[in-house]
Amino acid sequence: MDLLLLIEQILNGLQFGVMLFLMAAGLTLIFGVMGLINLAHGSLFMIGAFAAAAVAGWTGSFLLALIASLAAAAMVGALVEITVIRRLYDREHLDQVLATFALILIFSEGTRWIFGSFPLFLDIPAWLKGTISLPGGIQYSLYRLTIIGIGLVVAVGLFLLISKTRVGMRIRAGENDREMIGALGVDISALYTLVFALGAALAGLSGALVGAIQSVEVGMGEPVLILAFVVIVIGGIGSIKGALAGAILVGLTDTLGRTLLPVIFGAFMEPSAATTVGSALASMLIYILMAGVLIFRPTGLFGRA
């Protein structure tokens, strides 16, 4: 494998990691502040993708599609928090898992009823198509590079929101001692709705961005949700910094593993066998990474005991 191809795969891993960060950031906010296990977070990813594909098809505008993904996922998230999730905060985690799993089924069937069973397609706009020249003569997809940029901007924005604003101060206080900030006059219910809607909006944006790379179909959020859980376990529950670090680690590990392992095994095995063994081992790498991190850091890279 030449150097240019390796750098391209590193960029692909970074893009995949940034997409996972957008999912995991909302998930870790919700769990860190509310203590809620939300299995329906992947459905919000799907809702954002379908909203973006539908609006892009109606208007032809990719920017309006991204706005629609944010708005649709945030509104659905706020509605779900008010009507269902609010009744689960004081319940056991098993009750939360069962309730949010039921939401997955409802959202999946509802989406199939509205849009049908056939996948939708979200086209990359003309101004983001093609490649861009990077230092060293590397030609890389402009759209994938844009995803990386959007993810990093969101990461900086979340950091500033959590660390520098009054809302962020309340979110951090709610994570540490929700009874105390309630006694000080903060509306806990409104704060939780805001956090849930913010996490849902990030999931919806992630779905819209990915929808231009792959088809938009029912159930597309569940595989990403599993990886997002791996990310927050590696990074540390409740940590935005940990979510970003964990997402980049998972993205690079998965992408480079699928690229390099078949090449490595091909040095001493038949090409077909090397591809089979390398692909099988590559699919396990992120879970091996998670186990290795937990052995030495049971709370994750940036988590607190």
C-alpha positions in Angstrom: 0.0 0.0 0.0 1.4 3.4 -1.0 1.6 6.4 1.3 -1.1 8.4 -0.6 -3.6 5.6 -0.2 -2.8 5.3 3.5 -3.3 9.0 4.1 -6.6 8.8 2.2 -7.8 6.0 4.5 -6.7 8.0 7.5 -8.9 10.8 6.3 -11.8 8.4 5.7 -11.4 7.1 9.3 -11.4 10.7 10.5 -14.6 11.4 8.6 -16.2 8.2 10.0 -15.1 9.2 13.5 -16.6 12.7 13.2 -19.9 11.2 12.1 -19.9 8.9 15.1 -19.0 11.9 17.3 -22.2 13.7 16.2 -24.2 10.6 17.3 -22.2 10.0 20.5 -22.1 13.6 21.7 -25.9 13.7 22.0 -26.0 10.3 23.5 -23.4 11.1 26.1 -25.1 14.4 27.0 -28.4 12.6 27.5 -26.9 9.8 29.6 -24.5 12.1 31.5 -27.2 14.7 32.5 -30.3 12.5 32.8 -28.9 9.1 33.6 -31.1 7.8 30.8 -30.3 4.8 28.5 -31.9 5.9 25.2 -31.9 3.1 22.7 -34.1 5.2 20.4 -31.3 7.6 19.7 -30.6 5.7 16.4 -34.2 6.4 15.4 -33.5 10.1 15.7 -30.5 9.6 13.3 -32.9 7.9 10.9 -35.5 10.7 11.2 -32.9 13.3 10.4 -31.9 11.4 7.3 -35.4 11.0 6.1 -36.3 14.6 6.8 -33.3 15.8 4.8 -33.9 13.4 1.9 -37.6 14.5 1.7 -36.9 18.3 1.9 -34.0 18.0 -0.6 -36.4 16.2 -3.0 -39.1 18.8 -2.6 -36.8 21.9 -2.7 -33.6 20.8 -4.3 -31.7 22.7 -1.6 -29.1 20.7 0.4 -28.8 23.5 3.0 -32.6 23.5 3.6 -32.3 19.7 4.0 -29.7 20.0 6.7 -31.8 22.6 8.5 -34.8 20.3 8.2 -32.9 17.4 9.7 -31.9 19.5 12.7 -35.4 20.8 13.2 -37.3 17.5 12.7 -35.0 15.5 15.0 -35.1 18.2 17.7 -38.9 18.5 17.6 -39.4 14.8 17.7 -36.9 14.5 20.5 -38.6 17.2 22.5 -42.0 15.6 22.0 -40.7 12.2 23.0 -39.0 13.6 26.1 -42.2 15.4 27.2 -44.6 12.5 26.5 -42.5 9.4 27.3 -39.0 9.9 28.6 -40.0 12.2 31.4 -41.8 9.3 33.1 -38.6 7.2 33.0 -36.1 9.2 34.9 -36.8 7.6 38.3 -37.3 4.1 36.9 -34.8 1.3 36.6 -32.5 1.1 33.6 -34.3 -2.0 32.4 -37.6 0.0 32.2 -35.7 2.7 30.2 -34.3 0.1 27.8 -37.7 -1.6 27.3 -39.5 1.8 26.7 -36.9 3.2 24.3 -36.8 -0.2 22.5 -40.5 0.2 22.0 -39.9 3.6 20.5 -37.5 2.1 18.0 -40.4 -0.1 16.7 -42.8 2.7 16.6 -40.5 5.0 14.7 -39.5 2.3 12.3 -43.1 1.4 11.4 -44.1 5.0 11.4 -41.3 5.9 9.0 -42.2 3.0 6.8 -45.9 4.0 6.8 -45.0 7.6 5.7 -42.2 7.0 3.3 -42.7 3.4 2.2 -40.2 0.5 2.4 -38.0 1.6 -0.5 -34.8 3.6 0.3 -34.5 7.3 -0.5 -31.4 9.0 -1.9 -30.0 12.3 -0.9 -27.7 13.7 -3.6 -24.5 15.6 -2.8 -25.0 19.2 -4.1 -23.0 20.2 -7.1 -20.9 22.7 -5.1 -19.7 19.8 -2.8 -19.0 17.2 -5.5 -15.6 16.3 -6.8 -12.3 16.3 -5.1 -10.0 18.8 -3.6 -6.2 18.9 -3.8 -4.4 18.6 -0.4 -0.7 19.1 0.4 1.4 16.2 -1.0 -0.7 15.8 -4.2 -3.6 14.0 -2.3 -6.9 14.2 -4.1 -9.7 13.8 -1.5 -13.5 14.0 -1.6 -14.7 17.6 -0.9 -17.9 16.4 0.7 -16.1 14.1 3.1 -13.7 16.9 4.0 -16.8 19.1 4.6 -18.2 16.5 7.0 -14.9 16.6 8.9 -15.1 20.4 9.1 -18.7 20.4 10.3 -18.0 17.9 13.0 -15.0 19.8 14.3 -17.0 23.0 14.3 -19.8 21.3 16.2 -17.2 19.9 18.7 -15.9 23.4 19.4 -19.4 24.8 19.6 -20.4 22.1 22.2 -17.3 22.8 24.2 -18.1 26.5 24.3 -21.7 25.9 25.1 -21.0 23.5 28.0 -18.0 25.4 29.5 -18.7 29.1 28.7 -22.4 29.8 28.9 -25.1 29.9 31.6 -27.0 27.1 29.9 -23.8 25.0 30.0 -23.3 25.8 33.6 -26.8 24.5 34.4 -26.2 21.4 32.3 -23.0 20.7 34.2 -24.8 21.3 37.5 -27.7 19.1 36.5 -25.2 16.3 35.8 -23.6 16.6 39.3 -26.6 17.5 41.5 -30.0 17.8 40.0 -31.8 18.1 43.3 -29.7 21.1 44.3 -30.2 23.1 41.1 -33.9 22.3 41.3 -33.9 23.8 44.9 -32.1 26.9 43.5 -35.0 27.6 41.1 -33.8 26.0 37.9 -36.6 24.4 35.9 -35.3 20.8 35.6 -38.0 19.7 33.2 -37.2 22.5 30.7 -33.5 21.8 31.1 -33.9 18.1 30.4 -36.1 18.8 27.4 -33.5 21.2 26.0 -30.7 18.7 26.5 -32.7 15.9 24.9 -33.7 18.1 21.9 -30.0 19.1 21.5 -28.9 15.5 21.5 -31.6 14.6 19.0 -30.7 17.4 16.7 -27.0 16.3 16.6 -28.2 12.7 15.8 -30.5 14.1 13.0 -27.6 16.2 11.5 -25.4 13.1 11.5 -28.1 11.1 9.7 -28.5 13.8 7.1 -24.8 14.0 6.4 -24.4 10.3 6.1 -27.6 10.1 3.9 -25.7 11.7 1.0 -23.1 8.9 1.2 -25.4 5.9 1.6 -29.0 5.2 1.0 -31.6 6.5 3.5 -33.7 3.5 4.7 -35.6 2.3 7.7 -33.4 0.8 10.4 -30.3 2.7 9.3 -29.7 4.1 12.8 -29.3 1.0 14.8 -25.9 -0.1 13.6 -24.6 3.4 14.1 -26.1 3.4 17.6 -24.1 0.4 18.6 -20.9 2.1 17.5 -22.0 5.3 19.4 -22.3 3.3 22.6 -18.8 1.9 22.0 -17.6 5.4 21.5 -19.0 6.7 24.8 -17.7 3.7 26.7 -14.2 4.3 25.4 -14.3 8.1 25.8 -16.1 8.1 29.2 -19.8 8.6 29.8 -20.8 12.3 30.1 -17.6 13.7 28.5 -17.8 15.6 25.2 -14.0 15.6 25.0 -14.2 11.8 25.6 -16.8 11.4 22.9 -14.6 13.2 20.3 -11.5 11.2 21.3 -13.4 7.9 21.4 -15.1 8.6 18.0 -11.9 9.4 16.3 -10.2 6.3 17.8 -13.1 4.0 16.7 -13.2 5.6 13.2 -9.5 5.2 12.6 -9.4 1.7 14.1 -12.3 0.4 12.0 -11.2 2.1 8.7 -7.5 1.3 8.9 -8.2 -2.2 10.2 -10.4 -3.0 7.1 -7.8 -1.6 4.8 -4.5 -2.9 6.4 -5.3 -6.3 7.8 -6.1 -8.0 4.5 -2.9 -6.6 3.1 -0.9 -7.8 6.2 -2.4 -11.3 6.0 -1.9 -11.3 2.2 1.8 -11.4 2.8 1.6 -15.1 4.0 -1.8 -16.3 2.9 -3.8 -16.8 -0.3 -5.5 -13.5 -1.3 -9.0 -14.8 -0.8 -8.3 -16.3 2.6 -6.4 -13.1 3.6 -9.4 -11.0 2.7 -11.8 -13.2 4.6 -9.6 -13.4 7.7 -8.6 -9.8 7.6 -12.2 -8.6 7.2 -13.4 -10.8 10.1 -10.7 -9.6 12.4 -11.2 -6.0 11.4 -14.9 -6.1 12.4 -13.7 -7.2 15.9 -11.0 -4.5 16.3 -13.2 -1.8 17.8 -14.5 -4.1 20.5 -11.0 -5.3 21.3 -10.0 -1.6 21.6 -12.9 -1.0 23.9 -11.9 -4.0 26.1 -8.3 -2.8 26.2 -9.3 0.7 27.3 -11.7 -0.6 30.0 -8.9 -2.9 31.4 -6.7 0.1 32.1 -9.4 2.9 32.4 -12.7 1.3 33.7 -14.4 4.8 33.4 -13.1 5.4 29.9 -10.4 7.8 28.7 -12.0 11.0 30.2 -14.8 9.6 32.4 -15.1 10.1 36.1 -15.7 7.4 38.7 
